């Protein structure tokens, strides 16, 4: 399953950190954050609840940088 989320981030470096944090979240197959459009596209592993996975992804992003936010 794939979903797209809006993000609030001010710099490309922070966007990179957020993308890496989401990619390294358990349950995420792939993630791409486009800094220009402020959109995060996430592909989830089959059989998992995307909302639960995204809660973990948000926690991981906050650990990586305090400058960005994923809007669910």
Secondary structure, DSSP 4 states (H G I P E B T S, - for coil): -EEEEEEEES-HHHHHHHHHHHHTSTTEEEEEEETTTTEEEEEEPTTS-HHHHHHHHHHHHHHH-SSEEEE-
